Amino acid sequence: MGLQSDRVAVVTGASRGAGRGIALALGATGATVYVTGRTRREGDAPLPGTVEATAAAVTAAGGRGIAVFCDHADDRDTRRLFERVGDEQGRLDILVNNATLIHDALTAVGPFWEKPLELVDILDVGLRSHYTASWFAAPLLLANGEGLIVNTSSFGGRIYMHGPAYGAGKAAVDKMAHDMAVDFRPHRVAVLSLWLGLLATERTLRVFAAEPEKYAGLRDATESPEFTGRVIDALARDPALMDKSGQVWIGAELARQYGVRDTDGRQPQSPRLLFGEPTTFGAAVVQ
């Protein structure tokens, strides 16, 4: 998929968390990375991180970071994002659909009806937004004659995790990747869903700090946010990438296959034994 140094990528939801880490890892290869987010200034969000800070970090890592303030709940913002990429770069190699609306009550214990109704907003930003971004990105990817779309997802698409809204959203983005892959296959654009492990994000570390005894020992089992970006970089360089299109993959298992390690040199373990097999879909196509 071209040279690492001339790749153009879009990473949505990159003010912090997984998106920021993915953007940094791709930037470290010399890529131009458009990072999207809604946080303009520190303090605007309950967690640290801004889209401009991520873009600056991408540039410092060796790439070219470009900040785009974008509300992925607004199709007009998403359209303008990809129009800008087209105008400035004339191409797109990698789209990482990561923007997800996570409510602070997501990890609260209890049935869904005792939690805020707003948890269901993940079906807008986190599901519909992935579809919309892929739709607007399609002309740029098709013009390349090859490309890669990755939906960041989790084992929540297979097991009960954080309640029905979260689970339905993750299961849906997995299936959406499979179906988009069918449409994109003749154009050599790969689409897949990537299950992440427990990431050491700002949100996760805040939870750990609030109840250190409860989460003692889990810190050593986390993956850095950059780890997922390293896996995506390896995917993009895989000459057999199209063989992986349309499937759900566990990030830690791909890393082992590609010889990718985390930022501290560790080889994160796959959670497969705890949470089960990745979702598989049928091969039949009904037009």
C-alpha positions as CSV (number, residue, x, y, z in Angstrom):
1,M,0.0,0.0,0.0
2,G,2.5,2.5,-1.1
3,L,5.5,3.7,0.9
4,Q,5.0,4.2,4.6
5,S,6.2,7.8,4.4
6,D,3.7,8.8,1.8
7,R,0.6,7.2,3.2
8,V,-2.5,9.3,3.9
9,A,-4.6,8.2,6.8
10,V,-7.7,9.5,8.6
11,V,-8.2,8.5,12.2
12,T,-11.6,9.5,13.7
13,G,-12.0,10.2,17.4
14,A,-8.4,11.0,18.0
15,S,-8.3,13.6,20.7
16,R,-7.4,10.9,23.2
17,G,-7.6,7.2,23.8
18,A,-7.3,4.6,21.1
19,G,-7.6,7.1,18.3
20,R,-4.7,9.2,19.6
21,G,-2.5,6.1,20.0
22,I,-3.3,4.9,16.5
23,A,-2.6,8.3,15.0
24,L,0.8,8.5,16.8
25,A,1.8,5.0,15.6
26,L,0.9,5.8,12.0
27,G,2.6,9.1,12.3
28,A,5.8,7.4,13.4
29,T,6.0,5.7,10.0
30,G,6.1,9.1,8.3
31,A,2.4,9.1,7.3
32,T,0.2,12.1,6.9
33,V,-2.6,11.6,9.4
34,Y,-5.8,13.6,9.6
35,V,-7.0,13.4,13.2
36,T,-10.6,14.3,14.1
37,G,-12.2,15.2,17.3
38,R,-14.4,17.7,19.1
39,T,-12.1,18.9,21.9
40,R,-10.5,22.2,21.0
41,R,-9.1,23.3,24.4
42,E,-8.0,21.4,27.5
43,G,-10.8,21.5,30.0
44,D,-13.5,21.3,27.4
45,A,-13.8,17.6,28.1
46,P,-13.7,15.7,31.4
47,L,-10.6,13.8,30.1
48,P,-7.3,15.3,29.0
49,G,-6.5,15.6,25.3
50,T,-7.3,17.8,22.3
51,V,-7.3,17.2,18.6
52,E,-4.6,19.8,18.0
53,A,-2.4,18.2,20.7
54,T,-2.7,14.9,18.9
55,A,-1.9,16.4,15.6
56,A,1.2,18.0,17.1
57,A,2.3,14.7,18.6
58,V,1.9,13.0,15.3
59,T,4.2,15.5,13.7
60,A,6.7,15.2,16.5
61,A,6.6,11.4,16.0
62,G,7.9,11.9,12.4
63,G,4.7,12.2,10.4
64,R,2.5,15.1,9.5
65,G,-0.5,15.6,11.8
66,I,-3.5,17.6,10.6
67,A,-6.2,18.5,13.1
68,V,-9.7,18.6,12.0
69,F,-12.5,19.6,14.4
70,C,-15.3,17.3,13.4
71,D,-18.5,16.2,15.1
72,H,-19.2,12.8,13.6
73,A,-22.8,13.1,14.6
74,D,-23.1,15.8,11.8
75,D,-22.9,14.4,8.3
76,R,-22.0,17.8,7.0
77,D,-18.8,17.9,9.2
78,T,-17.9,14.4,7.9
79,R,-18.4,15.4,4.3
80,R,-16.2,18.4,4.7
81,L,-13.5,16.3,6.3
82,F,-13.2,14.0,3.3
83,E,-13.6,16.9,0.8
84,R,-10.6,18.5,2.5
85,V,-8.6,15.3,2.4
86,G,-9.4,15.0,-1.3
87,D,-8.5,18.7,-2.0
88,E,-5.2,18.6,-0.1
89,Q,-4.0,15.1,-0.8
90,G,-6.0,13.7,-3.7
91,R,-5.9,10.3,-2.1
92,L,-6.6,8.2,1.0
93,D,-4.9,5.0,2.0
94,I,-6.2,4.2,5.5
95,L,-9.4,5.1,7.3
96,V,-9.7,4.1,11.0
97,N,-13.3,4.4,12.2
98,N,-12.7,5.0,15.9
99,A,-15.0,7.9,16.9
100,T,-17.3,6.6,19.6
101,L,-19.6,8.3,22.0
102,I,-18.9,6.8,25.4
103,H,-21.0,7.9,28.3
104,D,-19.4,8.2,31.8
105,A,-22.0,5.7,33.1
106,L,-21.0,3.0,30.6
107,T,-19.2,0.9,33.2
108,A,-21.8,1.5,36.0
109,V,-23.1,-1.7,37.5
110,G,-26.8,-2.4,36.9
111,P,-29.4,-3.1,34.2
112,F,-29.7,-0.8,31.2
113,W,-32.9,0.8,32.4
114,E,-31.2,2.1,35.5
115,K,-28.6,3.8,33.4
116,P,-29.0,7.0,31.3
117,L,-30.8,6.7,28.1
118,E,-27.9,8.5,26.4
119,L,-25.9,5.3,26.4
120,V,-27.7,4.4,23.3
121,D,-26.0,7.3,21.5
122,I,-23.2,4.9,20.7
123,L,-25.5,3.7,17.9
124,D,-25.1,7.2,16.3
125,V,-21.5,8.0,17.0
126,G,-19.8,4.6,17.0
127,L,-22.1,2.9,14.5
128,R,-23.8,5.2,12.1
129,S,-20.8,7.5,12.1
130,H,-18.6,4.6,10.9
131,Y,-20.9,4.0,8.0
132,T,-21.0,7.7,7.1
133,A,-17.3,8.1,7.2
134,S,-16.8,5.0,5.0
135,W,-19.4,6.3,2.6
136,F,-17.7,9.7,2.2
137,A,-14.2,8.1,2.1
138,A,-15.1,5.5,-0.6
139,P,-14.4,7.7,-3.7
140,L,-10.9,8.5,-2.4
141,L,-10.1,4.8,-1.6
142,L,-11.5,3.6,-5.0
143,A,-9.3,6.1,-6.8
144,N,-6.2,4.5,-5.3
145,G,-7.0,1.0,-6.5
146,E,-6.3,-0.2,-3.0
147,G,-6.9,0.8,0.6
148,L,-7.8,-0.2,4.1
149,I,-10.7,0.6,6.4
150,V,-10.5,-0.6,10.1
151,N,-13.4,-0.4,12.5
152,T,-12.1,-0.5,16.1
153,S,-14.2,-2.9,18.1
154,S,-14.1,-5.2,21.0
155,F,-15.2,-8.5,22.5
156,G,-18.4,-6.7,23.5
157,G,-19.7,-7.7,20.1
158,R,-19.7,-11.3,21.3
159,I,-20.3,-11.3,25.0
160,Y,-22.2,-9.2,27.6
161,M,-20.0,-6.2,28.1
162,H,-21.3,-2.8,29.5
163,G,-24.9,-3.5,28.5
164,P,-27.0,-3.9,25.4
165,A,-26.3,-0.6,23.7
166,Y,-22.5,-1.1,23.8
167,G,-22.9,-4.8,22.7
168,A,-25.3,-4.0,19.9
169,G,-23.0,-1.2,18.6
170,K,-19.9,-3.4,18.6
171,A,-21.7,-6.4,17.0
172,A,-23.1,-4.1,14.3
173,V,-19.7,-2.5,13.3
174,D,-18.3,-6.0,13.0
175,K,-21.1,-7.1,10.6
176,M,-20.8,-3.8,8.8
177,A,-17.1,-4.4,8.1
178,H,-18.0,-7.8,6.7
179,D,-20.7,-6.5,4.4
180,M,-18.7,-3.4,3.2
181,A,-15.8,-5.8,2.4
182,V,-18.1,-7.6,-0.1
183,D,-18.8,-4.3,-1.9
184,F,-15.1,-3.1,-1.8
185,R,-13.5,-6.4,-2.7
186,P,-13.4,-5.9,-6.5
187,H,-11.6,-2.6,-5.9
188,R,-8.9,-4.1,-3.6
189,V,-10.1,-2.1,-0.6
190,A,-9.9,-4.2,2.6
191,V,-12.4,-3.7,5.4
192,L,-12.1,-5.4,8.7
193,S,-13.0,-5.1,12.4
194,L,-10.3,-5.1,15.0
195,W,-10.9,-6.2,18.6
196,L,-8.8,-4.3,21.0
197,G,-7.7,-5.5,24.4
198,L,-7.9,-3.5,27.6
199,L,-6.2,-0.2,26.6
200,A,-4.3,2.0,29.0
201,T,-6.2,5.1,27.9
202,E,-6.9,8.2,30.0
203,R,-10.4,6.8,30.8
204,T,-9.1,3.4,31.9
205,L,-6.3,4.9,34.0
206,R,-8.8,7.2,35.7
207,V,-10.9,4.2,36.6
208,F,-7.9,2.3,37.9
209,A,-6.9,5.3,40.1
210,A,-10.3,5.6,41.6
211,E,-10.3,2.0,42.8
212,P,-6.7,0.8,42.9
213,E,-7.4,-2.3,45.0
214,K,-10.2,-3.5,42.8
215,Y,-8.0,-3.2,39.7
216,A,-4.7,-4.3,41.1
217,G,-2.8,-6.4,38.6
218,L,-4.8,-5.3,35.6
219,R,-2.4,-2.5,34.7
220,D,0.2,-5.2,33.5
221,A,-2.5,-6.7,31.3
222,T,-3.2,-3.6,29.3
223,E,-2.2,-2.6,25.8
224,S,-0.9,0.9,25.0
225,P,-3.1,2.8,22.6
226,E,-0.1,2.9,20.2
227,F,-0.1,-0.9,20.1
228,T,-3.3,-0.9,18.0
229,G,-1.8,1.6,15.6
230,R,1.3,-0.6,15.1
231,V,-1.0,-3.5,14.2
232,I,-2.8,-1.4,11.7
233,D,0.5,-0.3,10.2
234,A,1.5,-4.0,9.8
235,L,-1.9,-4.8,8.2
236,A,-1.5,-2.0,5.7
237,R,1.9,-3.5,4.6
238,D,0.7,-7.1,4.4
239,P,0.7,-8.2,0.7
240,A,-2.0,-10.7,1.7
241,L,-4.2,-8.1,3.2
242,M,-7.2,-8.9,1.1
243,D,-7.3,-12.4,2.6
244,K,-8.1,-10.8,5.9
245,S,-10.8,-8.5,4.5
246,G,-14.4,-9.0,5.8
247,Q,-13.3,-10.7,9.0
248,V,-13.0,-9.9,12.7
249,W,-9.5,-10.0,14.1
250,I,-8.0,-9.9,17.6
251,G,-5.3,-7.2,17.7
252,A,-3.0,-9.1,20.0
253,E,-3.1,-12.2,17.7
254,L,-2.3,-10.2,14.6
255,A,0.6,-8.6,16.4
256,R,2.0,-12.0,17.2
257,Q,1.6,-13.0,13.6
258,Y,3.3,-9.9,12.3
259,G,6.0,-9.7,15.0
260,V,4.6,-6.5,16.4
261,R,5.3,-5.6,20.1
262,D,4.0,-2.9,22.4
263,T,5.8,0.3,23.1
264,D,7.4,-1.3,26.2
265,G,8.6,-4.4,24.3
266,R,5.9,-6.7,25.7
267,Q,3.9,-9.1,23.6
268,P,0.3,-8.6,24.8
269,Q,-1.7,-11.8,25.3
270,S,-4.9,-12.5,23.4
271,P,-8.0,-12.4,25.6
272,R,-9.5,-15.2,23.5
273,L,-9.4,-17.8,26.3
274,L,-11.4,-15.4,28.5
275,F,-13.9,-14.0,26.0
276,G,-14.1,-16.6,23.2
277,E,-13.6,-16.8,19.5
278,P,-14.0,-13.8,17.1
279,T,-17.4,-13.5,15.4
280,T,-17.5,-15.3,12.0
281,F,-19.9,-14.6,9.2
282,G,-21.3,-16.7,6.3
283,A,-19.7,-16.5,2.9
284,A,-23.0,-16.5,0.9
285,V,-23.9,-13.3,-0.9
286,V,-27.5,-12.4,-1.7
287,Q,-27.9,-9.5,-4.1
